[in-house]
Amino acid sequence: MVPVPAAAAAAGALAGAAYLNARFSLAHDLLFFRIFGSALFGLFRAGRAGRLNVFYVLEAQARGDKATAAKPFVLFEGRAVTYAEAYDTVLRYGAWLRERRGVRAGDVVALDYQNSETFVFLWFALWAIGAKPAFINHHLQGTALAHCLRESTARLALVDPRVAESVSDEVRRELSGMEFAVFTPELEAEAQRQEPVRYPDAERTEKEPTDMAMLIYTSGTTGMPKPAVISWAKVYMAANMSAKGTGSTPSDVFYTCMPLYHSAGSCLAVCSALFLRATAAIGRRFSTKTFWKEVRETKSTVIQYVGETCRYLTVAPPEIDPVTGENLDKKHCVRAAMGNGLRPDVWDRFKERFGIDTIYEIYAATEGAAGLWNPSRNSFAKGAIGRFGLVSGALSSLRTTLVEVDNETELPWRDPKTGFCKRAKTGEAGEFIVGLPADDIKKRFQGYYGNTEATNAKIMRDVFKKGDAWFRSGDVLRWDSDGRVYFHDRIGDTFRWKSENVSTAEVAQVLGLHPAVQEANVYGVQLPHHDGRAGCVAIVLDTPQANARVLASLASHAREKLPRYAVPLFVRLVKEVGAQTTGTNKQQKHVLRQQGVDPSKAEDDALFWLKGGTYVPFRLTDWKALEQGAVKL
């Protein structure tokens, strides 16, 4: 029997430990060190053995213990492929690429493919022979597709038969020196018949963790997509962020229907499963009609989201069992959702509707030099894109910080006397920047492939002292006194109206809390005879048409929750969610901004403007009055 004083002392110690953990987020510090420690140790060990190429991780899982070799690595549309089978196929495809297509170590090969197990096999087959894949967005056509293929410098493009039509005669003419191999069933069978050859390690020699593993393109929302160099170090770090951060084990199944041509699907999902000896369940594409069906069929335990994915799932009608009439929203094995872009106004609704225990929000960019993460099970860090404990926060502040932004130039503000930038105060918004080794930038930022100008544009010099170098994220964040980091806005999305700065993200969050709003995409539009940009929101309501009651309620909600200058003056009623999004479900604004509020450019969407305390139809005659200067807002 434990003496009472000893029991009391133990209880006191536990209570004290719980207090310290809550006060200083010590558990988060431990997670920070687990993620970084595991990634750095793995990189060190792989580098020392000359095995930085992630092909060796697949080989270790397939040729290690029999249990791992026999377990599923990839699940896709009812087919399960074990680690051993995947390895065998990768060797066959690699031999086919080398012997039949002349691909050699160091070559870049474009991969224009939809999500599938074949995508994964071709990707790893290129690594198996020391080549580098360039992941092409399979939605691209015409000039944009030709641009991405040209920028890759590839002389061979492997094309999914399902998207072969996008490789038009025009694209082929523009790229006359490139060979296009549409991987038809016949060609796939030919590759399968190839003997599985494991080429010597010398073919896969990588000197540094910063060497290029693959090319992944930016989204291209502000211009043509740019090929970002993804290093082996970044693959290791991304895989560890999602694997260790979600507390996953080999028994977990990671489900993703996010595009594998993006780092979220490829590095954070597939590579995480690989490093863990777990299973990657892949959906061909995102659809609210198939998402939960595939999650249930594959018994997935961790699901991935990007951008507005969770919003679209939350506003979709529930799936009802046709036999029992049971609501299937919570009939799944999911314990965690990981990804980036989950809006605060959707956070709780998504968790509660689908019974998700933990949200693992990640902040990162394809070309970014650092990432943030926030594992959240309660309301403390709801909506945060990152979170730090006492120790991890102190360490992170040595190489990451927020700086004040000049609202006129949309650049970090510089002191007129010293020329240096100024750190944003705790709780204030500022651009997120990351310190780089001034004499060797590529140690932390590999930049854009073959594009020195675009690479240099992301680097700032002489920020806090002469000669230093920092990576510009282009994102405005806010870091509070509790170590939580929140997304404020993307530079270029924030606009000025009535001499005030308006954050599109904050306005969208507020409008998203209105019960009738399913999606809100906020942006600023230029108006004739007015300075700055007026607020406009492209909105999807839960009714096909906006009636006077809903519009009045929306106006009242906006005026009650937002400063007067931030209340959108215009509403554009969009018919369906996701109408203006990228392939990764991220909202696009540039087309909406260009169209503005000229009714003749609004396609079939209805426009409204704030008048008399409510939103009323905005017609061509009203636009003409603005053009003539007869109306002042």
Number of C-alpha atoms within 10 A of each C-alpha: 4 7 8 9 9 10 12 12 12 12 12 12 12 12 12 12 13 14 12 13 16 13 12 17 21 19 14 23 18 13 20 22 13 16 19 16 14 16 22 16 11 17 20 16 13 17 17 11 9 16 20 28 25 21 20 17 18 24 18 18 24 24 15 13 10 12 10 19 22 16 21 21 28 26 22 18 14 9 11 19 18 19 29 23 17 25 27 21 24 31 26 25 30 32 26 24 22 17 12 12 13 11 21 17 17 19 18 22 26 26 24 27 27 23 22 21 23 19 20 17 20 22 25 27 28 28 24 31 29 26 25 24 28 29 26 27 24 22 14 17 16 15 13 17 22 19 18 22 25 16 18 24 16 20 18 21 22 20 24 21 15 13 16 18 11 17 19 14 11 13 18 15 11 15 16 11 12 16 14 17 16 20 20 14 10 10 13 14 11 15 22 18 13 18 15 18 16 15 14 10 15 11 15 22 16 20 12 15 21 19 19 21 25 23 28 27 26 20 19 11 15 11 10 15 19 24 26 26 24 27 25 21 23 26 23 24 25 24 26 27 27 28 25 19 21 20 12 19 13 15 14 22 28 32 30 31 25 26 25 29 25 21 26 28 24 23 24 27 31 25 27 27 28 22 18 19 25 26 29 27 32 26 24 17 18 17 13 18 13 13 17 21 15 21 25 16 12 23 17 24 19 27 23 23 25 23 19 22 22 24 23 19 18 21 17 13 11 15 15 12 10 8 6 7 9 12 12 15 16 14 14 19 17 23 16 24 23 27 26 22 21 25 22 19 18 21 17 16 15 19 18 13 13 17 17 20 14 18 27 24 28 27 19 19 15 19 25 21 23 21 16 17 25 24 24 19 15 11 9 10 19 21 23 27 28 23 26 26 23 16 16 19 20 12 12 14 12 10 14 19 18 25 24 20 21 12 16 9 8 14 15 24 21 17 10 8 6 9 14 17 19 17 19 19 15 14 16 16 24 29 27 24 26 25 23 22 15 15 10 10 17 15 17 19 27 19 26 23 20 15 13 10 10 13 18 14 11 18 20 18 16 14 20 16 12 10 12 15 22 25 24 19 20 18 18 23 25 22 24 15 9 18 21 22 24 22 22 19 21 16 18 14 18 22 23 20 17 15 10 12 14 25 22 25 19 19 23 22 18 16 27 22 16 16 12 17 17 22 26 27 25 30 28 28 20 16 19 14 14 15 12 17 18 25 24 27 27 23 21 24 20 14 12 11 13 18 11 12 10 19 19 18 17 19 22 15 16 19 17 11 13 15 11 11 17 24 23 26 20 25 26 25 21 24 18 14 18 20 13 17 16 15 20 22 22 18 18 19 18 15 10 21 17 13 15 21 25 19 20 12 12 16 9 11 14 18 23 23 21 19 14 9 13 19 26 19 15 20 16 14 10 16 19 14 13 18 14 11 13 11 14 10 11
